[in-house]
């Protein structure tokens, strides 16, 4: 658990920032390349968080 914590913290903070940026894009009605890049980043950030939680659950079940 403790070895995954720094990566998990970075990914969660990244997700928070990405959501704020997505809200900004929606408010401005700005759907250019950066909007789609942000969608791509949110997808991979969520995937990373999911994989880390999956690894943590696996380690907890081994105990």
CHARMM internal coordinates of N, CA and C (Angstrom, degrees):
IC EDIT
DIST 1 N 1 CA 1.4597
DIST 1 CA 1 C 1.5244
ANGL 1 N 1 CA 1 C 110.86
DIST 1 C 2 N 1.3535
ANGL 1 CA 1 C 2 N 115.14
DIHE 1 N 1 CA 1 C 2 N -45.16
DIST 2 N 2 CA 1.4655
ANGL 1 C 2 N 2 CA 118.12
DIHE 1 CA 1 C 2 N 2 CA -172.87
DIST 2 CA 2 C 1.5261
ANGL 2 N 2 CA 2 C 112.49
DIHE 1 C 2 N 2 CA 2 C -71.29
DIST 2 C 3 N 1.3284
ANGL 2 CA 2 C 3 N 117.51
DIHE 2 N 2 CA 2 C 3 N -26.24
DIST 3 N 3 CA 1.4613
ANGL 2 C 3 N 3 CA 117.96
DIHE 2 CA 2 C 3 N 3 CA 179.82
DIST 3 CA 3 C 1.5138
ANGL 3 N 3 CA 3 C 112.09
DIHE 2 C 3 N 3 CA 3 C -77.36
DIST 3 C 4 N 1.3321
ANGL 3 CA 3 C 4 N 118.06
DIHE 3 N 3 CA 3 C 4 N -17.91
DIST 4 N 4 CA 1.4646
ANGL 3 C 4 N 4 CA 122.17
DIHE 3 CA 3 C 4 N 4 CA 178.96
DIST 4 CA 4 C 1.5285
ANGL 4 N 4 CA 4 C 112.69
DIHE 3 C 4 N 4 CA 4 C -91.41
DIST 4 C 5 N 1.3188
ANGL 4 CA 4 C 5 N 116.50
DIHE 4 N 4 CA 4 C 5 N -13.94
DIST 5 N 5 CA 1.4537
ANGL 4 C 5 N 5 CA 120.50
DIHE 4 CA 4 C 5 N 5 CA -173.56
DIST 5 CA 5 C 1.5338
ANGL 5 N 5 CA 5 C 114.09
DIHE 4 C 5 N 5 CA 5 C -59.37
DIST 5 C 6 N 1.3436
ANGL 5 CA 5 C 6 N 120.79
DIHE 5 N 5 CA 5 C 6 N -46.18
DIST 6 N 6 CA 1.4749
ANGL 5 C 6 N 6 CA 119.16
DIHE 5 CA 5 C 6 N 6 CA -179.52
DIST 6 CA 6 C 1.5336
ANGL 6 N 6 CA 6 C 112.92
DIHE 5 C 6 N 6 CA 6 C -61.06
DIST 6 C 7 N 1.3140
ANGL 6 CA 6 C 7 N 116.59
DIHE 6 N 6 CA 6 C 7 N -41.86
DIST 7 N 7 CA 1.4656
ANGL 6 C 7 N 7 CA 119.93
DIHE 6 CA 6 C 7 N 7 CA 179.94
DIST 7 CA 7 C 1.5230
ANGL 7 N 7 CA 7 C 110.16
DIHE 6 C 7 N 7 CA 7 C -66.61
DIST 7 C 8 N 1.3137
ANGL 7 CA 7 C 8 N 116.46
DIHE 7 N 7 CA 7 C 8 N -41.31
DIST 8 N 8 CA 1.4583
ANGL 7 C 8 N 8 CA 120.76
DIHE 7 CA 7 C 8 N 8 CA 179.54
DIST 8 CA 8 C 1.5229
ANGL 8 N 8 CA 8 C 111.30
DIHE 7 C 8 N 8 CA 8 C -63.73
DIST 8 C 9 N 1.3155
ANGL 8 CA 8 C 9 N 117.80
DIHE 8 N 8 CA 8 C 9 N -40.25
DIST 9 N 9 CA 1.4656
ANGL 8 C 9 N 9 CA 121.82
DIHE 8 CA 8 C 9 N 9 CA 178.52
DIST 9 CA 9 C 1.5287
ANGL 9 N 9 CA 9 C 110.20
DIHE 8 C 9 N 9 CA 9 C -63.08
DIST 9 C 10 N 1.3338
ANGL 9 CA 9 C 10 N 116.79
DIHE 9 N 9 CA 9 C 10 N -44.58
DIST 10 N 10 CA 1.4673
ANGL 9 C 10 N 10 CA 120.11
DIHE 9 CA 9 C 10 N 10 CA 179.01
DIST 10 CA 10 C 1.5196
ANGL 10 N 10 CA 10 C 111.06
DIHE 9 C 10 N 10 CA 10 C -62.39
DIST 10 C 11 N 1.3307
ANGL 10 CA 10 C 11 N 117.39
DIHE 10 N 10 CA 10 C 11 N -43.69
DIST 11 N 11 CA 1.4635
ANGL 10 C 11 N 11 CA 120.57
DIHE 10 CA 10 C 11 N 11 CA -178.99
DIST 11 CA 11 C 1.5305
ANGL 11 N 11 CA 11 C 112.19
DIHE 10 C 11 N 11 CA 11 C -66.26
DIST 11 C 12 N 1.3253
ANGL 11 CA 11 C 12 N 117.11
DIHE 11 N 11 CA 11 C 12 N -39.40
DIST 12 N 12 CA 1.4698
ANGL 11 C 12 N 12 CA 119.78
DIHE 11 CA 11 C 12 N 12 CA -179.98
DIST 12 CA 12 C 1.5245
ANGL 12 N 12 CA 12 C 110.27
DIHE 11 C 12 N 12 CA 12 C -67.66
DIST 12 C 13 N 1.3325
ANGL 12 CA 12 C 13 N 117.67
DIHE 12 N 12 CA 12 C 13 N -43.25
DIST 13 N 13 CA 1.4631
ANGL 12 C 13 N 13 CA 119.78
DIHE 12 CA 12 C 13 N 13 CA 176.96
DIST 13 CA 13 C 1.5255
ANGL 13 N 13 CA 13 C 111.10
DIHE 12 C 13 N 13 CA 13 C -63.68
DIST 13 C 14 N 1.3189
ANGL 13 CA 13 C 14 N 116.67
DIHE 13 N 13 CA 13 C 14 N -39.21
DIST 14 N 14 CA 1.4559
ANGL 13 C 14 N 14 CA 120.24
DIHE 13 CA 13 C 14 N 14 CA 175.91
DIST 14 CA 14 C 1.5134
ANGL 14 N 14 CA 14 C 111.96
DIHE 13 C 14 N 14 CA 14 C -61.39
DIST 14 C 15 N 1.3343
ANGL 14 CA 14 C 15 N 116.18
DIHE 14 N 14 CA 14 C 15 N -40.33
DIST 15 N 15 CA 1.4593
ANGL 14 C 15 N 15 CA 120.32
DIHE 14 CA 14 C 15 N 15 CA 178.17
DIST 15 CA 15 C 1.5244
ANGL 15 N 15 CA 15 C 111.39
DIHE 14 C 15 N 15 CA 15 C -64.32
DIST 15 C 16 N 1.3250
ANGL 15 CA 15 C 16 N 116.83
DIHE 15 N 15 CA 15 C 16 N -40.91
DIST 16 N 16 CA 1.4625
ANGL 15 C 16 N 16 CA 120.56
DIHE 15 CA 15 C 16 N 16 CA 178.26
DIST 16 CA 16 C 1.5264
ANGL 16 N 16 CA 16 C 110.54
DIHE 15 C 16 N 16 CA 16 C -60.92
DIST 16 C 17 N 1.3285
ANGL 16 CA 16 C 17 N 116.26
DIHE 16 N 16 CA 16 C 17 N -45.61
DIST 17 N 17 CA 1.4685
ANGL 16 C 17 N 17 CA 119.98
DIHE 16 CA 16 C 17 N 17 CA 179.30
DIST 17 CA 17 C 1.5222
ANGL 17 N 17 CA 17 C 111.13
DIHE 16 C 17 N 17 CA 17 C -64.65
DIST 17 C 18 N 1.3271
ANGL 17 CA 17 C 18 N 117.01
DIHE 17 N 17 CA 17 C 18 N -40.69
DIST 18 N 18 CA 1.4646
ANGL 17 C 18 N 18 CA 120.57
DIHE 17 CA 17 C 18 N 18 CA 179.47
DIST 18 CA 18 C 1.5222
ANGL 18 N 18 CA 18 C 111.79
DIHE 17 C 18 N 18 CA 18 C -63.81
DIST 18 C 19 N 1.3208
ANGL 18 CA 18 C 19 N 117.00
DIHE 18 N 18 CA 18 C 19 N -38.30
DIST 19 N 19 CA 1.4709
ANGL 18 C 19 N 19 CA 120.14
DIHE 18 CA 18 C 19 N 19 CA 177.99
DIST 19 CA 19 C 1.5281
ANGL 19 N 19 CA 19 C 110.01
DIHE 18 C 19 N 19 CA 19 C -66.56
DIST 19 C 20 N 1.3256
ANGL 19 CA 19 C 20 N 117.45
DIHE 19 N 19 CA 19 C 20 N -40.50
DIST 20 N 20 CA 1.4645
ANGL 19 C 20 N 20 CA 120.37
DIHE 19 CA 19 C 20 N 20 CA 177.42
DIST 20 CA 20 C 1.5258
ANGL 20 N 20 CA 20 C 110.50
DIHE 19 C 20 N 20 CA 20 C -61.58
DIST 20 C 21 N 1.3230
ANGL 20 CA 20 C 21 N 116.46
DIHE 20 N 20 CA 20 C 21 N -43.15
DIST 21 N 21 CA 1.4658
ANGL 20 C 21 N 21 CA 120.47
DIHE 20 CA 20 C 21 N 21 CA 178.22
DIST 21 CA 21 C 1.5315
ANGL 21 N 21 CA 21 C 110.51
DIHE 20 C 21 N 21 CA 21 C -64.07
DIST 21 C 22 N 1.3299
ANGL 21 CA 21 C 22 N 117.32
DIHE 21 N 21 CA 21 C 22 N -39.70
DIST 22 N 22 CA 1.4623
ANGL 21 C 22 N 22 CA 120.79
DIHE 21 CA 21 C 22 N 22 CA 179.44
DIST 22 CA 22 C 1.5317
ANGL 22 N 22 CA 22 C 110.90
DIHE 21 C 22 N 22 CA 22 C -63.81
DIST 22 C 23 N 1.3234
ANGL 22 CA 22 C 23 N 116.74
DIHE 22 N 22 CA 22 C 23 N -40.77
DIST 23 N 23 CA 1.4681
ANGL 22 C 23 N 23 CA 120.41
DIHE 22 CA 22 C 23 N 23 CA 176.58
DIST 23 CA 23 C 1.5233
ANGL 23 N 23 CA 23 C 109.95
DIHE 22 C 23 N 23 CA 23 C -62.19
DIST 23 C 24 N 1.3247
ANGL 23 CA 23 C 24 N 116.85
DIHE 23 N 23 CA 23 C 24 N -41.37
DIST 24 N 24 CA 1.4629
ANGL 23 C 24 N 24 CA 120.80
DIHE 23 CA 23 C 24 N 24 CA 177.81
DIST 24 CA 24 C 1.5272
ANGL 24 N 24 CA 24 C 110.62
DIHE 23 C 24 N 24 CA 24 C -60.29
DIST 24 C 25 N 1.3219
ANGL 24 CA 24 C 25 N 116.89
DIHE 24 N 24 CA 24 C 25 N -45.08
DIST 25 N 25 CA 1.4659
ANGL 24 C 25 N 25 CA 120.13
DIHE 24 CA 24 C 25 N 25 CA 179.67
DIST 25 CA 25 C 1.5247
ANGL 25 N 25 CA 25 C 111.37
DIHE 24 C 25 N 25 CA 25 C -62.67
DIST 25 C 26 N 1.3346
ANGL 25 CA 25 C 26 N 116.91
DIHE 25 N 25 CA 25 C 26 N -39.44
DIST 26 N 26 CA 1.4673
ANGL 25 C 26 N 26 CA 119.84
DIHE 25 CA 25 C 26 N 26 CA 178.89
DIST 26 CA 26 C 1.5297
ANGL 26 N 26 CA 26 C 111.35
DIHE 25 C 26 N 26 CA 26 C -66.10
DIST 26 C 27 N 1.3238
ANGL 26 CA 26 C 27 N 116.85
DIHE 26 N 26 CA 26 C 27 N -41.17
DIST 27 N 27 CA 1.4629
ANGL 26 C 27 N 27 CA 120.63
DIHE 26 CA 26 C 27 N 27 CA -179.68
DIST 27 CA 27 C 1.5306
ANGL 27 N 27 CA 27 C 110.58
DIHE 26 C 27 N 27 CA 27 C -64.66
DIST 27 C 28 N 1.3274
ANGL 27 CA 27 C 28 N 116.58
DIHE 27 N 27 CA 27 C 28 N -42.25
DIST 28 N 28 CA 1.4683
ANGL 27 C 28 N 28 CA 120.84
DIHE 27 CA 27 C 28 N 28 CA -178.78
DIST 28 CA 28 C 1.5294
ANGL 28 N 28 CA 28 C 112.69
DIHE 27 C 28 N 28 CA 28 C -79.53
DIST 28 C 29 N 1.3283
ANGL 28 CA 28 C 29 N 116.98
DIHE 28 N 28 CA 28 C 29 N -15.19
DIST 29 N 29 CA 1.4559
ANGL 28 C 29 N 29 CA 119.53
DIHE 28 CA 28 C 29 N 29 CA -176.35
DIST 29 CA 29 C 1.5189
ANGL 29 N 29 CA 29 C 111.79
DIHE 28 C 29 N 29 CA 29 C 69.39
DIST 29 C 30 N 1.3119
ANGL 29 CA 29 C 30 N 116.16
DIHE 29 N 29 CA 29 C 30 N 31.68
DIST 30 N 30 CA 1.4625
ANGL 29 C 30 N 30 CA 123.46
DIHE 29 CA 29 C 30 N 30 CA -174.71
DIST 30 CA 30 C 1.5334
ANGL 30 N 30 CA 30 C 108.64
DIHE 29 C 30 N 30 CA 30 C -99.43
DIST 30 C 31 N 1.3281
ANGL 30 CA 30 C 31 N 116.95
DIHE 30 N 30 CA 30 C 31 N 105.77
DIST 31 N 31 CA 1.4580
ANGL 30 C 31 N 31 CA 120.52
DIHE 30 CA 30 C 31 N 31 CA -176.55
DIST 31 CA 31 C 1.5302
ANGL 31 N 31 CA 31 C 111.20
DIHE 30 C 31 N 31 CA 31 C -120.20
DIST 31 C 32 N 1.3010
ANGL 31 CA 31 C 32 N 116.17
DIHE 31 N 31 CA 31 C 32 N 49.57
DIST 32 N 32 CA 1.4616
ANGL 31 C 32 N 32 CA 121.79
DIHE 31 CA 31 C 32 N 32 CA 179.35
DIST 32 CA 32 C 1.5338
ANGL 32 N 32 CA 32 C 109.54
DIHE 31 C 32 N 32 CA 32 C -88.63
DIST 32 C 33 N 1.3053
ANGL 32 CA 32 C 33 N 115.55
DIHE 32 N 32 CA 32 C 33 N -163.40
DIST 33 N 33 CA 1.4571
ANGL 32 C 33 N 33 CA 121.89
DIHE 32 CA 32 C 33 N 33 CA -177.54
DIST 33 CA 33 C 1.5310
ANGL 33 N 33 CA 33 C 112.19
DIHE 32 C 33 N 33 CA 33 C -55.92
DIST 33 C 34 N 1.3184
ANGL 33 CA 33 C 34 N 117.61
DIHE 33 N 33 CA 33 C 34 N -40.45
DIST 34 N 34 CA 1.4612
ANGL 33 C 34 N 34 CA 121.00
DIHE 33 CA 33 C 34 N 34 CA -177.21
DIST 34 CA 34 C 1.5287
ANGL 34 N 34 CA 34 C 111.96
DIHE 33 C 34 N 34 CA 34 C -63.30
DIST 34 C 35 N 1.3154
ANGL 34 CA 34 C 35 N 117.20
DIHE 34 N 34 CA 34 C 35 N -33.26
DIST 35 N 35 CA 1.4602
ANGL 34 C 35 N 35 CA 120.96
DIHE 34 CA 34 C 35 N 35 CA 178.06
DIST 35 CA 35 C 1.5298
ANGL 35 N 35 CA 35 C 109.99
DIHE 34 C 35 N 35 CA 35 C -62.45
DIST 35 C 36 N 1.3239
ANGL 35 CA 35 C 36 N 116.66
DIHE 35 N 35 CA 35 C 36 N -47.67
DIST 36 N 36 CA 1.4582
ANGL 35 C 36 N 36 CA 120.74
DIHE 35 CA 35 C 36 N 36 CA -178.94
DIST 36 CA 36 C 1.5227
ANGL 36 N 36 CA 36 C 111.69
DIHE 35 C 36 N 36 CA 36 C -70.75
DIST 36 C 37 N 1.3105
ANGL 36 CA 36 C 37 N 117.01
DIHE 36 N 36 CA 36 C 37 N -32.26
DIST 37 N 37 CA 1.4595
ANGL 36 C 37 N 37 CA 120.47
DIHE 36 CA 36 C 37 N 37 CA 174.19
DIST 37 CA 37 C 1.5254
ANGL 37 N 37 CA 37 C 109.93
DIHE 36 C 37 N 37 CA 37 C -64.14
DIST 37 C 38 N 1.3183
ANGL 37 CA 37 C 38 N 117.47
DIHE 37 N 37 CA 37 C 38 N -39.88
DIST 38 N 38 CA 1.4550
ANGL 37 C 38 N 38 CA 121.70
DIHE 37 CA 37 C 38 N 38 CA 178.21
DIST 38 CA 38 C 1.5265
ANGL 38 N 38 CA 38 C 110.99
DIHE 37 C 38 N 38 CA 38 C -64.65
DIST 38 C 39 N 1.3309
ANGL 38 CA 38 C 39 N 117.57
DIHE 38 N 38 CA 38 C 39 N -39.71
DIST 39 N 39 CA 1.4695
ANGL 38 C 39 N 39 CA 120.33
DIHE 38 CA 38 C 39 N 39 CA 175.26
DIST 39 CA 39 C 1.5290
ANGL 39 N 39 CA 39 C 111.04
DIHE 38 C 39 N 39 CA 39 C -59.74
DIST 39 C 40 N 1.3170
ANGL 39 CA 39 C 40 N 115.37
DIHE 39 N 39 CA 39 C 40 N -43.47
DIST 40 N 40 CA 1.4594
ANGL 39 C 40 N 40 CA 121.77
DIHE 39 CA 39 C 40 N 40 CA 177.66
DIST 40 CA 40 C 1.5346
ANGL 40 N 40 CA 40 C 110.72
DIHE 39 C 40 N 40 CA 40 C -59.98
DIST 40 C 41 N 1.3234
ANGL 40 CA 40 C 41 N 116.89
DIHE 40 N 40 CA 40 C 41 N -44.84
DIST 41 N 41 CA 1.4672
ANGL 40 C 41 N 41 CA 121.26
DIHE 40 CA 40 C 41 N 41 CA -179.71
DIST 41 CA 41 C 1.5223
ANGL 41 N 41 CA 41 C 111.79
DIHE 40 C 41 N 41 CA 41 C -66.62
DIST 41 C 42 N 1.3227
ANGL 41 CA 41 C 42 N 117.33
DIHE 41 N 41 CA 41 C 42 N -39.10
DIST 42 N 42 CA 1.4657
ANGL 41 C 42 N 42 CA 120.23
DIHE 41 CA 41 C 42 N 42 CA 177.91
DIST 42 CA 42 C 1.5232
ANGL 42 N 42 CA 42 C 110.26
DIHE 41 C 42 N 42 CA 42 C -62.80
DIST 42 C 43 N 1.3263
ANGL 42 CA 42 C 43 N 116.51
DIHE 42 N 42 CA 42 C 43 N -42.96
DIST 43 N 43 CA 1.4664
ANGL 42 C 43 N 43 CA 120.21
DIHE 42 CA 42 C 43 N 43 CA 179.09
DIST 43 CA 43 C 1.5274
ANGL 43 N 43 CA 43 C 110.96
DIHE 42 C 43 N 43 CA 43 C -59.01
DIST 43 C 44 N 1.3322
ANGL 43 CA 43 C 44 N 117.39
DIHE 43 N 43 CA 43 C 44 N -48.57
DIST 44 N 44 CA 1.4584
ANGL 43 C 44 N 44 CA 119.70
DIHE 43 CA 43 C 44 N 44 CA -177.93
DIST 44 CA 44 C 1.5276
ANGL 44 N 44 CA 44 C 112.60
DIHE 43 C 44 N 44 CA 44 C -72.46
DIST 44 C 45 N 1.3003
ANGL 44 CA 44 C 45 N 118.27
DIHE 44 N 44 CA 44 C 45 N -28.86
DIST 45 N 45 CA 1.4649
ANGL 44 C 45 N 45 CA 120.58
DIHE 44 CA 44 C 45 N 45 CA 174.82
DIST 45 CA 45 C 1.5199
ANGL 45 N 45 CA 45 C 110.26
DIHE 44 C 45 N 45 CA 45 C -67.28
DIST 45 C 46 N 1.3312
ANGL 45 CA 45 C 46 N 117.00
DIHE 45 N 45 CA 45 C 46 N -45.27
DIST 46 N 46 CA 1.4637
ANGL 45 C 46 N 46 CA 120.50
DIHE 45 CA 45 C 46 N 46 CA 176.95
DIST 46 CA 46 C 1.5240
ANGL 46 N 46 CA 46 C 111.22
DIHE 45 C 46 N 46 CA 46 C -63.13
DIST 46 C 47 N 1.3135
ANGL 46 CA 46 C 47 N 116.86
DIHE 46 N 46 CA 46 C 47 N -38.47
DIST 47 N 47 CA 1.4619
ANGL 46 C 47 N 47 CA 120.90
DIHE 46 CA 46 C 47 N 47 CA 177.18
DIST 47 CA 47 C 1.5279
ANGL 47 N 47 CA 47 C 110.60
DIHE 46 C 47 N 47 CA 47 C -62.95
DIST 47 C 48 N 1.3173
ANGL 47 CA 47 C 48 N 117.05
DIHE 47 N 47 CA 47 C 48 N -43.21
DIST 48 N 48 CA 1.4626
ANGL 47 C 48 N 48 CA 121.09
DIHE 47 CA 47 C 48 N 48 CA 177.94
DIST 48 CA 48 C 1.5211
ANGL 48 N 48 CA 48 C 112.30
DIHE 47 C 48 N 48 CA 48 C -62.96
DIST 48 C 49 N 1.3312
ANGL 48 CA 48 C 49 N 116.89
DIHE 48 N 48 CA 48 C 49 N -43.28
DIST 49 N 49 CA 1.4678
ANGL 48 C 49 N 49 CA 120.81
DIHE 48 CA 48 C 49 N 49 CA 178.35
DIST 49 CA 49 C 1.5238
ANGL 49 N 49 CA 49 C 109.95
DIHE 48 C 49 N 49 CA 49 C -62.93
DIST 49 C 50 N 1.3225
ANGL 49 CA 49 C 50 N 116.72
DIHE 49 N 49 CA 49 C 50 N -43.04
DIST 50 N 50 CA 1.4648
ANGL 49 C 50 N 50 CA 121.23
DIHE 49 CA 49 C 50 N 50 CA 179.11
DIST 50 CA 50 C 1.5266
ANGL 50 N 50 CA 50 C 110.72
DIHE 49 C 50 N 50 CA 50 C -60.87
DIST 50 C 51 N 1.3251
ANGL 50 CA 50 C 51 N 117.41
DIHE 50 N 50 CA 50 C 51 N -46.07
DIST 51 N 51 CA 1.4635
ANGL 50 C 51 N 51 CA 120.57
DIHE 50 CA 50 C 51 N 51 CA -178.23
DIST 51 CA 51 C 1.5228
ANGL 51 N 51 CA 51 C 111.84
DIHE 50 C 51 N 51 CA 51 C -65.60
DIST 51 C 52 N 1.3263
ANGL 51 CA 51 C 52 N 117.25
DIHE 51 N 51 CA 51 C 52 N -36.92
DIST 52 N 52 CA 1.4632
ANGL 51 C 52 N 52 CA 119.31
DIHE 51 CA 51 C 52 N 52 CA 178.17
DIST 52 CA 52 C 1.5228
ANGL 52 N 52 CA 52 C 110.50
DIHE 51 C 52 N 52 CA 52 C -68.41
DIST 52 C 53 N 1.3454
ANGL 52 CA 52 C 53 N 118.00
DIHE 52 N 52 CA 52 C 53 N -42.26
DIST 53 N 53 CA 1.4626
ANGL 52 C 53 N 53 CA 120.03
DIHE 52 CA 52 C 53 N 53 CA 177.08
DIST 53 CA 53 C 1.5284
ANGL 53 N 53 CA 53 C 110.87
DIHE 52 C 53 N 53 CA 53 C -62.81
DIST 53 C 54 N 1.3160
ANGL 53 CA 53 C 54 N 116.68
DIHE 53 N 53 CA 53 C 54 N -37.76
DIST 54 N 54 CA 1.4595
ANGL 53 C 54 N 54 CA 120.59
DIHE 53 CA 53 C 54 N 54 CA 177.71
DIST 54 CA 54 C 1.5273
ANGL 54 N 54 CA 54 C 110.31
DIHE 53 C 54 N 54 CA 54 C -62.29
DIST 54 C 55 N 1.3331
ANGL 54 CA 54 C 55 N 117.10
DIHE 54 N 54 CA 54 C 55 N -41.91
DIST 55 N 55 CA 1.4607
ANGL 54 C 55 N 55 CA 121.54
DIHE 54 CA 54 C 55 N 55 CA 178.20
DIST 55 CA 55 C 1.5297
ANGL 55 N 55 CA 55 C 111.05
DIHE 54 C 55 N 55 CA 55 C -66.03
DIST 55 C 56 N 1.3180
ANGL 55 CA 55 C 56 N 117.90
DIHE 55 N 55 CA 55 C 56 N -39.96
DIST 56 N 56 CA 1.4614
ANGL 55 C 56 N 56 CA 121.36
DIHE 55 CA 55 C 56 N 56 CA 179.06
DIST 56 CA 56 C 1.5239
ANGL 56 N 56 CA 56 C 110.47
DIHE 55 C 56 N 56 CA 56 C -64.55
DIST 56 C 57 N 1.3220
ANGL 56 CA 56 C 57 N 117.27
DIHE 56 N 56 CA 56 C 57 N -43.21
DIST 57 N 57 CA 1.4678
ANGL 56 C 57 N 57 CA 120.86
DIHE 56 CA 56 C 57 N 57 CA 178.86
DIST 57 CA 57 C 1.5215
ANGL 57 N 57 CA 57 C 110.16
DIHE 56 C 57 N 57 CA 57 C -62.95
DIST 57 C 58 N 1.3311
ANGL 57 CA 57 C 58 N 117.39
DIHE 57 N 57 CA 57 C 58 N -39.56
DIST 58 N 58 CA 1.4601
ANGL 57 C 58 N 58 CA 121.07
DIHE 57 CA 57 C 58 N 58 CA 178.42
DIST 58 CA 58 C 1.5239
ANGL 58 N 58 CA 58 C 110.93
DIHE 57 C 58 N 58 CA 58 C -62.77
DIST 58 C 59 N 1.3404
ANGL 58 CA 58 C 59 N 116.60
DIHE 58 N 58 CA 58 C 59 N -41.96
DIST 59 N 59 CA 1.4657
ANGL 58 C 59 N 59 CA 120.47
DIHE 58 CA 58 C 59 N 59 CA 179.30
DIST 59 CA 59 C 1.5316
ANGL 59 N 59 CA 59 C 111.28
DIHE 58 C 59 N 59 CA 59 C -67.17
DIST 59 C 60 N 1.3284
ANGL 59 CA 59 C 60 N 117.73
DIHE 59 N 59 CA 59 C 60 N -37.36
DIST 60 N 60 CA 1.4596
ANGL 59 C 60 N 60 CA 121.12
DIHE 59 CA 59 C 60 N 60 CA -179.99
DIST 60 CA 60 C 1.5340
ANGL 60 N 60 CA 60 C 110.07
DIHE 59 C 60 N 60 CA 60 C -67.56
DIST 60 C 61 N 1.3102
ANGL 60 CA 60 C 61 N 117.08
DIHE 60 N 60 CA 60 C 61 N -39.74
DIST 61 N 61 CA 1.4673
ANGL 60 C 61 N 61 CA 120.95
DIHE 60 CA 60 C 61 N 61 CA -179.24
DIST 61 CA 61 C 1.5216
ANGL 61 N 61 CA 61 C 112.00
DIHE 60 C 61 N 61 CA 61 C -69.29
DIST 61 C 62 N 1.3359
ANGL 61 CA 61 C 62 N 118.36
DIHE 61 N 61 CA 61 C 62 N -25.48
DIST 62 N 62 CA 1.4631
ANGL 61 C 62 N 62 CA 121.34
DIHE 61 CA 61 C 62 N 62 CA 178.37
DIST 62 CA 62 C 1.5314
ANGL 62 N 62 CA 62 C 111.88
DIHE 61 C 62 N 62 CA 62 C -69.39
DIST 62 C 63 N 1.3039
ANGL 62 CA 62 C 63 N 116.37
DIHE 62 N 62 CA 62 C 63 N -27.77
DIST 63 N 63 CA 1.4844
ANGL 62 C 63 N 63 CA 120.38
DIHE 62 CA 62 C 63 N 63 CA -176.36
DIST 63 CA 63 C 1.4800
ANGL 63 N 63 CA 63 C 112.33
DIHE 62 C 63 N 63 CA 63 C -68.00
END
COOR INIT
IC SEED 1 N 1 CA 1 C
IC BUILD
